[in-house]
Amino acid sequence: MQRVAVTPAAAELIRSLRGTHGPLMFHQSGGCCDGSSPMCYPEGEFRTGSSDVLLASLAVEGVDEPVTFWMSKSQFELWRHTHLTVDVVPGRGSGFSLEAPEGVRFLIRSRLLTPEELAALE
């Protein structure tokens, strides 16, 4: 059980972006602009620190290395009871996220974790 999963469409886009940009990472800040959209960067381009939580190291078929998924601690405190799924939808997201020029954007879909899932994660 992981806190984060990816849809097949998101995995396809991740593979494409990996081929162009190298190893990738996501960061979910919870900011006001695109706050529900995870931002995709080349691995290490977004500096993480003590105010961030590593939620998952995603294994994406066709990508050699894990794709890390980070969230700000303050956002994690609000979302700690949720399972997140990275999806992709048509539209323009943030200009800082790697998929922006592709005419699509990553999106988070969430659901509450069951008590059993939450216990397994903690």
mmCIF file of the C-alpha atoms, coordinates in Angstrom:
data_MODEL
# 
_entry.id   MODEL 
# 
loop_
_atom_site.group_PDB 
_atom_site.id 
_atom_site.type_symbol 
_atom_site.label_atom_id 
_atom_site.label_alt_id 
_atom_site.label_comp_id 
_atom_site.label_asym_id 
_atom_site.label_entity_id 
_atom_site.label_seq_id 
_atom_site.pdbx_PDB_ins_code 
_atom_site.Cartn_x 
_atom_site.Cartn_y 
_atom_site.Cartn_z 
_atom_site.occupancy 
_atom_site.B_iso_or_equiv 
_atom_site.pdbx_formal_charge 
_atom_site.auth_seq_id 
_atom_site.auth_comp_id 
_atom_site.auth_asym_id 
_atom_site.auth_atom_id 
_atom_site.pdbx_PDB_model_num 
ATOM 1   C CA . MET A 1 1   ? 0.000   0.000  0.000   1.00 0.00 ? 1   MET A CA 1 
ATOM 2   C CA . GLN A 1 2   ? 1.299   3.401  -1.010  1.00 0.00 ? 2   GLN A CA 1 
ATOM 3   C CA . ARG A 1 3   ? -0.162  6.841  -0.456  1.00 0.00 ? 3   ARG A CA 1 
ATOM 4   C CA . VAL A 1 4   ? 0.241   7.753  -4.130  1.00 0.00 ? 4   VAL A CA 1 
ATOM 5   C CA . ALA A 1 5   ? -0.621  5.980  -7.399  1.00 0.00 ? 5   ALA A CA 1 
ATOM 6   C CA . VAL A 1 6   ? -0.659  7.014  -11.063 1.00 0.00 ? 6   VAL A CA 1 
ATOM 7   C CA . THR A 1 7   ? -3.260  6.368  -13.737 1.00 0.00 ? 7   THR A CA 1 
ATOM 8   C CA . PRO A 1 8   ? -2.222  4.714  -17.020 1.00 0.00 ? 8   PRO A CA 1 
ATOM 9   C CA . ALA A 1 9   ? -2.549  8.094  -18.786 1.00 0.00 ? 9   ALA A CA 1 
ATOM 10  C CA . ALA A 1 10  ? -0.312  9.771  -16.204 1.00 0.00 ? 10  ALA A CA 1 
ATOM 11  C CA . ALA A 1 11  ? 2.225   6.935  -16.492 1.00 0.00 ? 11  ALA A CA 1 
ATOM 12  C CA . GLU A 1 12  ? 2.335   7.409  -20.267 1.00 0.00 ? 12  GLU A CA 1 
ATOM 13  C CA . LEU A 1 13  ? 2.995   11.130 -19.882 1.00 0.00 ? 13  LEU A CA 1 
ATOM 14  C CA . ILE A 1 14  ? 5.625   10.476 -17.209 1.00 0.00 ? 14  ILE A CA 1 
ATOM 15  C CA . ARG A 1 15  ? 7.434   8.095  -19.598 1.00 0.00 ? 15  ARG A CA 1 
ATOM 16  C CA . SER A 1 16  ? 7.367   10.734 -22.340 1.00 0.00 ? 16  SER A CA 1 
ATOM 17  C CA . LEU A 1 17  ? 8.584   13.505 -20.032 1.00 0.00 ? 17  LEU A CA 1 
ATOM 18  C CA . ARG A 1 18  ? 11.293  11.197 -18.649 1.00 0.00 ? 18  ARG A CA 1 
ATOM 19  C CA . GLY A 1 19  ? 12.552  10.613 -22.191 1.00 0.00 ? 19  GLY A CA 1 
ATOM 20  C CA . THR A 1 20  ? 12.835  14.357 -22.768 1.00 0.00 ? 20  THR A CA 1 
ATOM 21  C CA . HIS A 1 21  ? 13.913  15.677 -19.356 1.00 0.00 ? 21  HIS A CA 1 
ATOM 22  C CA . GLY A 1 22  ? 15.590  12.788 -17.539 1.00 0.00 ? 22  GLY A CA 1 
ATOM 23  C CA . PRO A 1 23  ? 14.658  11.626 -14.020 1.00 0.00 ? 23  PRO A CA 1 
ATOM 24  C CA . LEU A 1 24  ? 11.533  13.305 -12.610 1.00 0.00 ? 24  LEU A CA 1 
ATOM 25  C CA . MET A 1 25  ? 9.950   14.365 -9.338  1.00 0.00 ? 25  MET A CA 1 
ATOM 26  C CA . PHE A 1 26  ? 6.590   15.757 -8.228  1.00 0.00 ? 26  PHE A CA 1 
ATOM 27  C CA . HIS A 1 27  ? 5.865   18.347 -5.575  1.00 0.00 ? 27  HIS A CA 1 
ATOM 28  C CA . GLN A 1 28  ? 2.434   19.178 -4.191  1.00 0.00 ? 28  GLN A CA 1 
ATOM 29  C CA . SER A 1 29  ? 2.603   22.481 -2.337  1.00 0.00 ? 29  SER A CA 1 
ATOM 30  C CA . GLY A 1 30  ? -1.043  23.293 -1.734  1.00 0.00 ? 30  GLY A CA 1 
ATOM 31  C CA . GLY A 1 31  ? -0.433  26.842 -2.868  1.00 0.00 ? 31  GLY A CA 1 
ATOM 32  C CA . CYS A 1 32  ? -3.149  29.147 -4.124  1.00 0.00 ? 32  CYS A CA 1 
ATOM 33  C CA . CYS A 1 33  ? -2.332  28.832 -7.840  1.00 0.00 ? 33  CYS A CA 1 
ATOM 34  C CA . ASP A 1 34  ? -2.600  25.297 -9.222  1.00 0.00 ? 34  ASP A CA 1 
ATOM 35  C CA . GLY A 1 35  ? -2.692  24.110 -5.595  1.00 0.00 ? 35  GLY A CA 1 
ATOM 36  C CA . SER A 1 36  ? -4.508  20.895 -6.489  1.00 0.00 ? 36  SER A CA 1 
ATOM 37  C CA . SER A 1 37  ? -2.122  20.153 -9.333  1.00 0.00 ? 37  SER A CA 1 
ATOM 38  C CA . PRO A 1 38  ? 1.088   18.307 -8.605  1.00 0.00 ? 38  PRO A CA 1 
ATOM 39  C CA . MET A 1 39  ? 4.042   20.052 -10.196 1.00 0.00 ? 39  MET A CA 1 
ATOM 40  C CA . CYS A 1 40  ? 6.422   17.886 -12.221 1.00 0.00 ? 40  CYS A CA 1 
ATOM 41  C CA . TYR A 1 41  ? 10.107  18.861 -12.359 1.00 0.00 ? 41  TYR A CA 1 
ATOM 42  C CA . PRO A 1 42  ? 13.401  17.287 -13.349 1.00 0.00 ? 42  PRO A CA 1 
ATOM 43  C CA . GLU A 1 43  ? 14.562  15.366 -10.252 1.00 0.00 ? 43  GLU A CA 1 
ATOM 44  C CA . GLY A 1 44  ? 16.319  17.749 -7.878  1.00 0.00 ? 44  GLY A CA 1 
ATOM 45  C CA . GLU A 1 45  ? 15.272  20.933 -9.670  1.00 0.00 ? 45  GLU A CA 1 
ATOM 46  C CA . PHE A 1 46  ? 12.734  21.737 -6.958  1.00 0.00 ? 46  PHE A CA 1 
ATOM 47  C CA . ARG A 1 47  ? 14.615  21.972 -3.696  1.00 0.00 ? 47  ARG A CA 1 
ATOM 48  C CA . THR A 1 48  ? 13.007  20.008 -0.909  1.00 0.00 ? 48  THR A CA 1 
ATOM 49  C CA . GLY A 1 49  ? 13.874  20.369 2.743   1.00 0.00 ? 49  GLY A CA 1 
ATOM 50  C CA . SER A 1 50  ? 12.632  20.014 6.280   1.00 0.00 ? 50  SER A CA 1 
ATOM 51  C CA . SER A 1 51  ? 9.287   21.603 5.341   1.00 0.00 ? 51  SER A CA 1 
ATOM 52  C CA . ASP A 1 52  ? 8.536   18.757 2.876   1.00 0.00 ? 52  ASP A CA 1 
ATOM 53  C CA . VAL A 1 53  ? 7.473   15.113 3.231   1.00 0.00 ? 53  VAL A CA 1 
ATOM 54  C CA . LEU A 1 54  ? 8.412   12.348 0.781   1.00 0.00 ? 54  LEU A CA 1 
ATOM 55  C CA . LEU A 1 55  ? 5.093   10.531 0.251   1.00 0.00 ? 55  LEU A CA 1 
ATOM 56  C CA . ALA A 1 56  ? 6.189   8.000  -2.344  1.00 0.00 ? 56  ALA A CA 1 
ATOM 57  C CA . SER A 1 57  ? 8.887   6.787  -4.664  1.00 0.00 ? 57  SER A CA 1 
ATOM 58  C CA . LEU A 1 58  ? 6.701   5.784  -7.591  1.00 0.00 ? 58  LEU A CA 1 
ATOM 59  C CA . ALA A 1 59  ? 7.630   2.830  -9.755  1.00 0.00 ? 59  ALA A CA 1 
ATOM 60  C CA . VAL A 1 60  ? 6.412   3.679  -13.255 1.00 0.00 ? 60  VAL A CA 1 
ATOM 61  C CA . GLU A 1 61  ? 6.709   0.956  -15.885 1.00 0.00 ? 61  GLU A CA 1 
ATOM 62  C CA . GLY A 1 62  ? 9.219   2.011  -18.536 1.00 0.00 ? 62  GLY A CA 1 
ATOM 63  C CA . VAL A 1 63  ? 10.993  4.470  -16.221 1.00 0.00 ? 63  VAL A CA 1 
ATOM 64  C CA . ASP A 1 64  ? 14.289  3.176  -14.838 1.00 0.00 ? 64  ASP A CA 1 
ATOM 65  C CA . GLU A 1 65  ? 14.315  5.074  -11.555 1.00 0.00 ? 65  GLU A CA 1 
ATOM 66  C CA . PRO A 1 66  ? 11.610  5.908  -9.027  1.00 0.00 ? 66  PRO A CA 1 
ATOM 67  C CA . VAL A 1 67  ? 9.700   9.157  -9.490  1.00 0.00 ? 67  VAL A CA 1 
ATOM 68  C CA . THR A 1 68  ? 9.611   10.875 -6.113  1.00 0.00 ? 68  THR A CA 1 
ATOM 69  C CA . PHE A 1 69  ? 6.423   12.542 -4.896  1.00 0.00 ? 69  PHE A CA 1 
ATOM 70  C CA . TRP A 1 70  ? 6.822   15.278 -2.283  1.00 0.00 ? 70  TRP A CA 1 
ATOM 71  C CA . MET A 1 71  ? 4.301   17.393 -0.404  1.00 0.00 ? 71  MET A CA 1 
ATOM 72  C CA . SER A 1 72  ? 4.721   20.340 1.929   1.00 0.00 ? 72  SER A CA 1 
ATOM 73  C CA . LYS A 1 73  ? 4.347   19.321 5.585   1.00 0.00 ? 73  LYS A CA 1 
ATOM 74  C CA . SER A 1 74  ? 1.498   21.776 6.111   1.00 0.00 ? 74  SER A CA 1 
ATOM 75  C CA . GLN A 1 75  ? -0.429  20.270 3.179   1.00 0.00 ? 75  GLN A CA 1 
ATOM 76  C CA . PHE A 1 76  ? 0.328   16.731 4.366   1.00 0.00 ? 76  PHE A CA 1 
ATOM 77  C CA . GLU A 1 77  ? -1.215  17.526 7.760   1.00 0.00 ? 77  GLU A CA 1 
ATOM 78  C CA . LEU A 1 78  ? -4.472  18.295 5.942   1.00 0.00 ? 78  LEU A CA 1 
ATOM 79  C CA . TRP A 1 79  ? -4.252  15.379 3.485   1.00 0.00 ? 79  TRP A CA 1 
ATOM 80  C CA . ARG A 1 80  ? -2.665  12.674 5.656   1.00 0.00 ? 80  ARG A CA 1 
ATOM 81  C CA . HIS A 1 81  ? -5.899  10.620 5.612   1.00 0.00 ? 81  HIS A CA 1 
ATOM 82  C CA . THR A 1 82  ? -6.115  10.504 1.813   1.00 0.00 ? 82  THR A CA 1 
ATOM 83  C CA . HIS A 1 83  ? -4.876  8.297  -0.965  1.00 0.00 ? 83  HIS A CA 1 
ATOM 84  C CA . LEU A 1 84  ? -3.728  10.349 -3.952  1.00 0.00 ? 84  LEU A CA 1 
ATOM 85  C CA . THR A 1 85  ? -3.854  9.359  -7.595  1.00 0.00 ? 85  THR A CA 1 
ATOM 86  C CA . VAL A 1 86  ? -1.911  11.365 -10.168 1.00 0.00 ? 86  VAL A CA 1 
ATOM 87  C CA . ASP A 1 87  ? -3.978  11.706 -13.336 1.00 0.00 ? 87  ASP A CA 1 
ATOM 88  C CA . VAL A 1 88  ? -3.668  13.808 -16.484 1.00 0.00 ? 88  VAL A CA 1 
ATOM 89  C CA . VAL A 1 89  ? -6.405  15.898 -18.105 1.00 0.00 ? 89  VAL A CA 1 
ATOM 90  C CA . PRO A 1 90  ? -6.591  18.256 -21.085 1.00 0.00 ? 90  PRO A CA 1 
ATOM 91  C CA . GLY A 1 91  ? -5.874  21.871 -20.294 1.00 0.00 ? 91  GLY A CA 1 
ATOM 92  C CA . ARG A 1 92  ? -3.121  24.226 -19.370 1.00 0.00 ? 92  ARG A CA 1 
ATOM 93  C CA . GLY A 1 93  ? -1.570  23.972 -15.934 1.00 0.00 ? 93  GLY A CA 1 
ATOM 94  C CA . SER A 1 94  ? 1.258   25.905 -14.399 1.00 0.00 ? 94  SER A CA 1 
ATOM 95  C CA . GLY A 1 95  ? 4.042   27.100 -16.660 1.00 0.00 ? 95  GLY A CA 1 
ATOM 96  C CA . PHE A 1 96  ? 6.536   25.696 -14.140 1.00 0.00 ? 96  PHE A CA 1 
ATOM 97  C CA . SER A 1 97  ? 5.409   22.076 -14.494 1.00 0.00 ? 97  SER A CA 1 
ATOM 98  C CA . LEU A 1 98  ? 7.051   20.074 -17.292 1.00 0.00 ? 98  LEU A CA 1 
ATOM 99  C CA . GLU A 1 99  ? 3.773   19.011 -18.947 1.00 0.00 ? 99  GLU A CA 1 
ATOM 100 C CA . ALA A 1 100 ? 2.558   22.604 -19.503 1.00 0.00 ? 100 ALA A CA 1 
ATOM 101 C CA . PRO A 1 101 ? 3.691   22.815 -23.169 1.00 0.00 ? 101 PRO A CA 1 
ATOM 102 C CA . GLU A 1 102 ? 1.924   19.504 -23.943 1.00 0.00 ? 102 GLU A CA 1 
ATOM 103 C CA . GLY A 1 103 ? -1.605  20.956 -23.629 1.00 0.00 ? 103 GLY A CA 1 
ATOM 104 C CA . VAL A 1 104 ? -2.379  18.741 -20.632 1.00 0.00 ? 104 VAL A CA 1 
ATOM 105 C CA . ARG A 1 105 ? -1.916  19.011 -16.904 1.00 0.00 ? 105 ARG A CA 1 
ATOM 106 C CA . PHE A 1 106 ? -1.400  16.641 -14.046 1.00 0.00 ? 106 PHE A CA 1 
ATOM 107 C CA . LEU A 1 107 ? -4.231  16.533 -11.538 1.00 0.00 ? 107 LEU A CA 1 
ATOM 108 C CA . ILE A 1 108 ? -4.678  14.893 -8.144  1.00 0.00 ? 108 ILE A CA 1 
ATOM 109 C CA . ARG A 1 109 ? -7.675  12.699 -7.475  1.00 0.00 ? 109 ARG A CA 1 
ATOM 110 C CA . SER A 1 110 ? -8.103  11.737 -3.847  1.00 0.00 ? 110 SER A CA 1 
ATOM 111 C CA . ARG A 1 111 ? -10.118 9.478  -1.618  1.00 0.00 ? 111 ARG A CA 1 
ATOM 112 C CA . LEU A 1 112 ? -10.089 8.839  2.101   1.00 0.00 ? 112 LEU A CA 1 
ATOM 113 C CA . LEU A 1 113 ? -7.925  5.981  3.266   1.00 0.00 ? 113 LEU A CA 1 
ATOM 114 C CA . THR A 1 114 ? -9.713  3.169  5.054   1.00 0.00 ? 114 THR A CA 1 
ATOM 115 C CA . PRO A 1 115 ? -8.785  2.670  8.719   1.00 0.00 ? 115 PRO A CA 1 
ATOM 116 C CA . GLU A 1 116 ? -6.901  -0.480 7.683   1.00 0.00 ? 116 GLU A CA 1 
ATOM 117 C CA . GLU A 1 117 ? -4.945  1.328  4.966   1.00 0.00 ? 117 GLU A CA 1 
ATOM 118 C CA . LEU A 1 118 ? -4.090  4.161  7.332   1.00 0.00 ? 118 LEU A CA 1 
ATOM 119 C CA . ALA A 1 119 ? -2.868  1.713  9.984   1.00 0.00 ? 119 ALA A CA 1 
ATOM 120 C CA . ALA A 1 120 ? -0.696  -0.067 7.391   1.00 0.00 ? 120 ALA A CA 1 
ATOM 121 C CA . LEU A 1 121 ? 0.906   3.227  6.352   1.00 0.00 ? 121 LEU A CA 1 
ATOM 122 C CA . GLU A 1 122 ? 1.655   4.366  9.882   1.00 0.00 ? 122 GLU A CA 1 
# 
